[in-house]
């Protein structure tokens, strides 16, 4: 029934998933370590240009996952590293004036 606790819980989940984030955030990739695919989650508090790039330990850009204007919300980017060697990689999110970097480990 629509008034049941289950229906209210389902509605609450939908509201939370469509809610607009109050802050910018870069989440730890999952899974980590990974082989060869991982997912990177991030939150955009307002519409802005977003750049999400992956770098090797030498600081060389490996791939650009996102480079576009995005609307506010909770986002994910899938990273397929099947063409890369095992090792430590960094991913960097720039969204408006927000910047954050995290580490991830590719293990073959």
C-alpha positions as CSV (number, residue, x, y, z in Angstrom):
1,X,0.0,0.0,0.0
2,X,1.1,3.6,-0.7
3,X,1.2,4.5,3.0
4,X,3.2,1.5,4.2
5,X,6.7,1.9,5.7
6,X,8.2,0.1,2.6
7,X,6.6,2.6,0.2
8,X,7.8,5.5,2.4
9,X,11.3,4.1,2.5
10,X,11.3,3.6,-1.3
11,X,10.1,7.2,-1.8
12,X,12.8,8.5,0.6
13,X,15.5,6.6,-1.4
14,X,14.3,8.1,-4.6
15,X,14.3,11.6,-3.1
16,X,17.8,11.2,-1.8
17,X,19.2,9.9,-5.1
18,X,17.7,12.9,-7.0
19,X,18.8,15.4,-4.3
20,X,21.3,18.1,-5.3
21,X,24.6,17.9,-3.4
22,X,25.4,20.8,-1.2
23,X,29.2,20.4,-1.7
24,X,31.7,19.2,-4.2
25,X,33.2,15.8,-3.4
26,X,35.5,13.2,-5.0
27,X,35.0,9.7,-3.7
28,X,37.5,6.8,-3.5
29,X,37.2,4.6,-6.6
30,X,35.6,1.2,-6.2
31,X,36.8,-1.4,-6.2
32,X,40.3,-0.5,-5.1
33,X,42.6,-2.2,-5.9
34,X,41.0,-3.0,-9.3
35,X,41.5,-5.1,-12.4
36,X,40.9,-3.8,-15.0
37,X,37.7,-1.6,-14.4
38,X,36.8,0.7,-11.6
39,X,34.2,3.4,-10.9
40,X,34.9,6.9,-9.6
41,X,32.1,8.8,-7.9
42,X,31.9,12.5,-7.5
43,X,29.4,15.2,-6.5
44,X,28.9,18.5,-8.3
45,X,27.2,21.2,-6.1
46,X,26.3,23.6,-9.0
47,X,26.5,23.6,-12.8
48,X,30.1,24.1,-13.9
49,X,32.9,22.8,-16.2
50,X,34.1,19.4,-14.9
51,X,37.5,17.7,-15.6
52,X,38.3,14.2,-14.4
53,X,41.7,13.0,-15.4
54,X,43.9,10.0,-14.6
55,X,47.7,10.3,-14.2
56,X,50.6,7.8,-13.7
57,X,53.2,8.1,-10.9
58,X,55.3,10.3,-13.2
59,X,52.5,12.8,-13.4
60,X,51.8,12.1,-17.0
61,X,48.1,12.2,-18.1
62,X,46.9,8.8,-19.0
63,X,43.3,9.5,-19.9
64,X,40.6,12.2,-19.6
65,X,37.4,10.6,-18.3
66,X,35.3,13.9,-18.2
67,X,35.9,17.3,-19.8
68,X,32.6,19.1,-20.2
69,X,30.0,21.3,-18.7
70,X,27.9,19.3,-16.2
71,X,24.8,20.0,-14.2
72,X,24.8,19.7,-10.4
73,X,24.3,16.1,-9.1
74,X,25.9,12.9,-8.1
75,X,28.0,11.4,-10.9
76,X,30.1,8.3,-11.7
77,X,32.8,7.7,-14.3
78,X,33.9,4.3,-15.4
79,X,37.6,3.8,-15.9
80,X,38.8,0.8,-18.0
81,X,42.6,0.3,-17.5
82,X,42.9,-2.8,-19.5
83,X,45.6,-1.1,-21.7
84,X,47.7,0.0,-18.7
85,X,50.4,-1.6,-16.6
86,X,49.9,-2.6,-13.0
87,X,50.7,0.2,-10.5
88,X,49.7,3.3,-8.7
89,X,47.6,5.9,-10.5
90,X,46.1,9.2,-9.4
91,X,42.8,10.8,-10.5
92,X,42.1,14.5,-10.3
93,X,38.7,16.2,-10.3
94,X,38.4,19.9,-11.1
95,X,35.0,21.4,-10.9
96,X,34.7,25.1,-10.8
97,X,37.2,26.2,-8.1
98,X,37.1,22.7,-6.5
99,X,40.1,20.4,-7.0
100,X,40.9,17.1,-5.3
101,X,43.2,14.2,-6.1
102,X,43.0,10.5,-4.9
103,X,45.1,7.4,-5.5
104,X,44.1,4.0,-7.0
105,X,45.9,0.8,-7.5
106,X,45.7,-1.3,-10.7
107,X,46.7,-4.9,-9.9
108,X,46.9,-7.5,-12.7
